[in-house]
Amino acid sequence: MSQIKSAILLIIRCATGLRPKLTYLLLVASVTAGAPSLVQAQAPRSPTPASVKGALGVQTIAKGLEYPWSLAFLPEKRMLVTERPGRLRVVGPDGRVSEPLTGVPRVYASGQGGLLDVALSPAFDKDRLVYLSFAESGEGGAGTAVARGRLGERGLENTQVIWRQQPKVSGSNHWGSRIVFRSDGTLFVTLGERFNHSDRAQDLSATLGKIVRINPDGSAPRDNPFVSRAGAGPEIWSYGHRNVQAAALHPETAQLWTVEHGARGGDELNHPEAGKNYGWPVISYGVHYSFLKIGEGTAKQGMEQPVYYWDPVIAPSGMVFYTGDLFAGWKNNILIGSLTPGLLVRLVMKDGKVAQEERYLGDLEARIRDVRQASDGSLYLLTDARNGQILRITPAANR
């Protein structure tokens, strides 16, 4: 830090010819104002560890799923699985895949868009409600939407769209979108900024590049941070996000944690808090795919730093806090699916910070789209492929 300050002092003196004392006062003033990001705290960067070999056992549960995106466990060890082209299926514990269920809303299946996340109501045993996020076309283009329906014998019944991202815009990338229920019954929905519309991530009148918090019927909770601000979306929880495809609640603190895609570099681990700005596209630890600089640098006053970032990227999608006993020493660790290079990433957390990162399953060379924990403590992964699979992960038998 002292070397950086000395360099800035020298630059100011050479440019202005000011005396050392006055130069130092200028430096202090600029730092206090939050102007130069060089002297602000930088987020810790992943050391990009090599994938650990032989540590995990892999069992294929089901095959033949077309770009599966999300998985939710039903009673009797069955699973609901979404396929991005627009199909919802039930998969039995024996791996048998059902015919597509009825009652699924029509999706905009283009690029990264389609049928995305699936989540069960916290009171599913009583209400049988299933929530889906999906890409929906409409006036102006398309956007992420959330629907819910009651699971019956053949599919979803009385399906209704309860919430829509606004505005709908052109393009087929960056939809988000994970659904996470809080203990109070409200749900978080993570939303992409739709790629070509990144500036709208800073626009509180739009829900592009936001995390929203809604009631089960799609309305905005009265204690959301922007409910009383004129011109702001009342459902907005946090903003300045790029494309959040991984989200989960901490099992002890109940705090929301997310992992979002950066561009070329700059994937971020965050714990989004109410009303806060997470910087995109003003600050980032990555660069554009063209290698051009993004925004104003890596830090700016009033914008949050990530807890941790990856460069090169892991292309995150799907995460869970591990709460089981099957994997010794993994309690409360974060497990994240990686699309590129294709991994299961484990983050050992201590006091809200990443103490260690380990990577597994690199030898599979598979894009991991979702990560879920089963009741027995094993992990279930979805592979993102035309012939996608459900994989059950356990500790290796020989360890």
C-alpha positions in Angstrom: 0.0 0.0 0.0 2.8 2.4 0.9 4.4 1.8 -2.5 1.2 2.7 -4.3 0.9 5.9 -2.2 4.4 6.9 -3.0 3.9 6.3 -6.7 0.7 8.5 -6.7 2.6 11.2 -4.7 5.4 11.2 -7.3 2.9 11.5 -10.2 1.1 14.4 -8.6 4.3 16.2 -7.8 5.7 15.8 -11.3 2.4 16.9 -12.9 1.8 19.9 -10.6 5.2 21.0 -9.2 3.6 21.2 -5.7 5.6 20.9 -2.5 5.6 17.5 -0.8 3.3 18.6 2.1 0.7 20.0 -0.2 1.0 17.0 -2.5 0.3 14.7 0.4 -2.8 16.7 1.4 -4.1 16.3 -2.1 -3.6 12.6 -1.9 -5.4 12.3 1.4 -8.3 14.3 0.1 -8.6 12.2 -3.0 -8.5 8.9 -1.0 -11.1 10.3 1.4 -13.4 11.1 -1.5 -13.0 7.5 -2.8 -11.6 8.7 -6.1 -8.6 6.4 -6.9 -9.6 2.7 -6.8 -5.9 1.8 -6.7 -5.8 2.4 -2.9 -9.1 0.8 -2.1 -9.3 -2.7 -0.7 -9.3 -5.4 -3.4 -11.3 -8.6 -3.2 -9.4 -11.9 -2.8 -8.8 -13.8 -6.0 -9.1 -17.5 -6.5 -5.7 -19.2 -6.7 -7.2 -21.5 -9.5 -6.3 -24.8 -7.8 -6.0 -28.0 -9.9 -8.8 -30.5 -9.8 -8.4 -33.1 -7.1 -8.4 -36.6 -8.6 -10.0 -39.7 -7.1 -11.7 -38.1 -4.2 -15.3 -38.6 -5.3 -17.4 -41.5 -6.5 -19.7 -40.8 -9.5 -22.8 -42.8 -10.2 -25.0 -42.0 -13.3 -28.7 -41.9 -12.2 -30.3 -40.9 -15.4 -29.4 -40.0 -19.0 -31.1 -38.6 -22.1 -32.2 -35.2 -20.6 -31.9 -32.3 -23.1 -30.0 -29.5 -21.5 -31.3 -30.1 -17.9 -31.2 -26.9 -15.9 -32.5 -27.5 -12.4 -33.5 -30.2 -10.0 -35.8 -30.3 -7.0 -36.3 -33.3 -4.7 -39.9 -34.6 -4.3 -41.1 -37.0 -1.6 -40.4 -40.7 -2.1 -36.9 -39.9 -3.6 -38.3 -38.7 -6.9 -37.0 -35.5 -8.6 -38.5 -32.8 -10.7 -36.1 -31.8 -13.5 -36.4 -28.9 -16.0 -35.1 -29.1 -19.5 -34.2 -25.8 -21.1 -36.2 -26.4 -24.3 -39.4 -26.2 -22.2 -40.0 -29.6 -20.6 -40.6 -30.5 -16.9 -40.1 -34.2 -16.0 -40.3 -36.5 -13.0 -37.3 -38.8 -12.5 -37.6 -41.8 -10.2 -35.0 -43.1 -7.8 -34.3 -45.8 -10.4 -33.5 -43.2 -13.0 -36.7 -43.7 -15.0 -37.6 -40.4 -16.8 -41.3 -39.6 -17.2 -43.0 -38.1 -20.2 -43.1 -34.3 -20.1 -45.6 -32.9 -17.6 -48.5 -30.8 -18.7 -49.2 -27.3 -17.5 -45.8 -25.8 -18.1 -45.9 -22.3 -19.5 -44.7 -21.7 -23.0 -41.0 -20.7 -22.9 -38.8 -18.6 -25.2 -36.2 -21.3 -26.0 -33.4 -19.4 -27.7 -29.8 -19.0 -26.8 -29.4 -19.4 -23.0 -33.2 -18.9 -22.6 -35.9 -21.5 -21.9 -37.3 -23.3 -18.9 -34.8 -22.6 -16.0 -35.2 -23.1 -12.3 -37.6 -25.2 -10.3 -38.4 -24.9 -6.6 -41.0 -26.4 -4.3 -43.2 -24.3 -2.0 -41.9 -24.5 1.6 -45.4 -25.9 2.4 -45.3 -28.4 -0.6 -46.6 -31.3 1.5 -49.9 -29.3 2.0 -50.2 -27.0 -1.1 -48.3 -29.1 -3.8 -47.1 -25.8 -5.4 -44.2 -25.8 -7.8 -42.4 -22.6 -8.8 -40.7 -22.2 -12.2 -38.5 -19.5 -13.7 -38.3 -19.2 -17.4 -37.6 -17.0 -20.4 -40.9 -15.5 -21.7 -41.4 -13.6 -25.0 -43.7 -10.6 -25.3 -43.9 -7.0 -26.4 -40.4 -5.6 -26.8 -38.6 -8.9 -26.8 -38.3 -11.3 -23.9 -37.6 -11.4 -20.2 -37.4 -13.7 -17.2 -40.7 -14.7 -15.6 -41.9 -16.8 -12.6 -44.9 -19.1 -12.7 -46.5 -21.5 -10.2 -48.8 -24.4 -10.4 -50.1 -27.2 -8.3 -48.5 -30.6 -9.0 -51.2 -33.2 -10.0 -51.0 -36.7 -11.4 -50.2 -35.6 -15.0 -48.6 -32.2 -14.5 -49.1 -28.7 -13.2 -52.6 -27.5 -12.6 -53.9 -23.9 -12.5 -50.5 -22.6 -13.6 -50.2 -18.8 -13.4 -47.4 -16.4 -14.1 -47.0 -14.5 -10.9 -44.1 -12.1 -11.8 -42.4 -10.7 -14.9 -39.1 -9.0 -15.4 -39.5 -5.5 -16.9 -38.9 -4.3 -19.5 -38.8 -7.2 -22.1 -35.8 -6.6 -24.4 -34.1 -8.1 -27.4 -31.5 -10.8 -27.1 -31.2 -14.4 -25.9 -28.6 -14.3 -23.1 -28.3 -13.6 -19.4 -31.6 -14.5 -17.8 -30.4 -15.4 -14.3 -32.3 -17.2 -12.7 -32.5 -19.0 -9.4 -35.4 -19.2 -7.0 -34.6 -19.2 -3.3 -37.2 -19.3 -0.5 -36.6 -17.5 2.7 -38.0 -18.7 6.1 -40.6 -15.9 6.0 -42.1 -17.4 2.9 -40.9 -14.8 0.5 -38.7 -15.7 -2.4 -35.6 -14.3 -4.0 -35.3 -14.5 -7.8 -32.0 -13.7 -9.4 -32.0 -11.9 -12.8 -29.5 -11.3 -15.5 -29.1 -7.9 -17.2 -29.8 -9.5 -20.6 -26.2 -9.0 -21.9 -26.8 -6.2 -24.5 -28.5 -4.1 -21.9 -25.9 -4.0 -19.1 -26.4 -0.3 -18.2 -29.9 -1.2 -17.0 -28.4 -3.1 -14.1 -27.9 0.4 -12.5 -31.4 1.5 -13.4 -33.8 1.1 -10.5 -36.8 1.6 -12.7 -36.0 -1.7 -14.5 -35.5 -5.2 -13.1 -32.6 -6.2 -15.4 -29.5 -7.1 -13.5 -31.3 -7.3 -10.2 -32.1 -9.7 -7.4 -35.8 -9.3 -6.5 -37.7 -10.4 -3.4 -41.4 -11.2 -3.9 -44.3 -12.8 -2.0 -45.5 -16.2 -3.1 -48.2 -14.5 -5.2 -45.7 -12.2 -7.0 -46.4 -9.0 -5.1 -43.7 -6.9 -3.4 -43.1 -7.3 0.3 -43.7 -4.0 2.2 -40.3 -4.1 3.8 -38.3 -4.3 0.6 -35.6 -1.5 0.4 -37.0 0.5 -2.5 -40.8 0.3 -1.8 -41.0 4.0 -0.9 -38.6 5.3 -3.5 -40.4 7.0 -6.4 -39.5 5.5 -9.8 -37.9 2.4 -8.3 -39.2 -1.2 -8.6 -40.7 -2.2 -5.2 -39.6 -5.8 -5.7 -35.9 -4.9 -6.1 -33.6 -6.3 -3.3 -30.2 -5.5 -4.7 -28.8 -4.2 -8.0 -25.7 -3.9 -10.2 -25.6 -7.7 -11.0 -24.5 -9.2 -14.3 -25.9 -12.7 -14.5 -26.6 -14.6 -11.2 -27.1 -18.3 -11.8 -26.2 -19.6 -8.4 -27.9 -18.8 -5.1 -28.5 -20.4 -1.7 -29.2 -19.4 1.9 -26.6 -20.0 4.6 -28.0 -22.7 6.8 -27.1 -20.9 10.1 -27.4 -17.2 9.3 -30.2 -17.6 6.6 -28.3 -14.9 4.6 -28.5 -15.0 0.8 -25.3 -15.9 -1.0 -24.9 -15.8 -4.8 -22.3 -16.5 -7.4 -22.6 -14.6 -10.7 -20.9 -14.7 -14.1 -18.3 -12.2 -14.9 -17.2 -11.5 -18.5 -13.6 -12.5 -19.4 -12.7 -12.9 -15.7 -14.6 -11.5 -12.8 -17.0 -14.3 -11.6 -18.1 -13.1 -8.1 -19.1 -14.6 -4.8 -21.4 -12.2 -3.0 -23.9 -12.1 -0.1 -26.4 -9.5 -1.5 -27.9 -7.2 1.1 -31.0 -5.1 0.9 -30.6 -2.0 -1.2 -26.9 -2.4 -2.0 -25.3 -1.8 -5.4 -22.9 -4.6 -6.6 -21.3 -2.5 -9.3 -22.0 -4.0 -12.7 -21.2 -2.6 -15.3 -19.3 0.2 -13.6 -16.8 -1.9 -11.7 -15.6 -5.5 -12.4 -12.6 -7.7 -12.0 -12.9 -8.9 -15.5 -12.6 -7.4 -19.0 -14.9 -7.5 -22.0 -14.7 -10.5 -24.3 -12.9 -8.0 -26.7 -10.3 -7.5 -23.9 -11.4 -3.9 -23.5 -11.7 -2.4 -20.0 -15.1 -2.6 -18.2 -16.4 0.6 -16.7 -14.2 2.5 -14.2 -12.0 -0.2 -12.8 -12.4 -2.6 -9.8 -13.7 -0.4 -7.1 -15.9 2.7 -6.6 -17.3 4.4 -3.6 -20.9 3.3 -2.9 -20.5 0.0 -4.7 -19.9 -3.4 -3.0 -16.8 -5.5 -3.4 -17.3 -9.3 -3.9 -16.3 -11.6 -1.1 -14.2 -13.5 -3.6 -13.7 -13.6 -7.4 -12.4 -15.9 -10.1 -10.1 -15.0 -13.0 -9.9 -17.1 -15.0 -13.6 -17.9 -14.6 -15.4 -21.0 -13.5 -18.7 -20.0 -15.2 -20.8 -20.7 -12.1 -24.3 -22.3 -12.2 -26.0 -23.9 -9.2 -24.8 -23.9 -5.6 -25.6 -25.4 -2.2 -24.4 -25.0 1.3 -23.5 -28.5 2.4 -25.3 -29.6 5.6 -24.9 -33.4 5.6 -22.5 -35.8 7.3 -21.5 -38.0 4.3 -18.6 -35.8 3.3 -16.4 -35.4 6.4 -15.3 -31.9 7.1 -17.6 -30.3 4.5 -20.2 -28.9 6.8 -21.4 -25.4 5.8 -19.0 -25.4 2.8 -20.2 -23.9 -0.4 -20.4 -26.2 -3.4 -20.7 -24.6 -6.9 -21.2 -26.1 -10.3 -18.8 -24.9 -13.0 -19.8 -24.8 -16.7 -16.3 -23.9 -17.8 -13.9 -25.7 -17.4 -16.5 -28.0 -15.9 -16.0 -28.8 -12.2 -17.5 -29.1 -8.7 -15.9 -26.2 -6.7 -15.8 -26.4 -2.9 -15.3 -23.2 -0.8 -14.3 -23.7 2.8 -15.7 -20.7 4.6 -14.4 -19.1 7.8 -15.9 -15.9 9.4 -17.7 -15.1 6.2 -14.6 -15.3 4.0 -13.1 -18.0 1.7 -10.4 -19.8 3.6 -9.7 -22.5 1.0 -10.9 -23.5 -2.5 -10.8 -27.1 -3.8 -12.0 -28.4 -7.2 -13.2 -31.9 -8.2 -14.5 -33.8 -11.2 -12.3 -32.1 -13.8 -11.7 -35.4 -15.4 -15.3 -35.7 -16.4 -15.0 -32.8 -18.7 -18.7 -32.1 -18.1 -20.5 -28.7 -17.8 -22.1 -28.8 -14.3 -25.4 -26.9 -14.4 -26.9 -27.6 -11.0 -25.8 -28.9 -7.6 -28.3 -30.3 -5.0 -28.0 -32.1 -1.7 -30.1 -35.3 -1.2 -31.5 -36.3 2.2 -28.8 -38.9 2.7 -26.0 -36.3 2.3 -25.0 -37.3 -1.2 -24.9 -34.7 -4.0 -26.8 -34.7 -7.2 -25.4 -32.8 -10.2 -26.9 -32.0 -13.6 -24.7 -32.0 -16.7 -25.5 -29.3 -19.3 -25.6 -31.2 -22.6 -27.9 -32.4 -25.3 -27.7 -35.8 -23.7 -27.6 -34.4 -20.2 -27.3 -36.6 -17.1 -28.1 -36.7 -13.4 -25.0 -37.8 -11.4 -24.9 -38.9 -7.8 -21.7 -37.9 -6.0 -20.4 -39.7 -2.9 -17.0 -40.0 -1.3 -14.7 -42.3 -3.2 -14.9 -45.9 -1.9 -11.1 -46.2 -1.7 -10.5 -43.2 0.5 
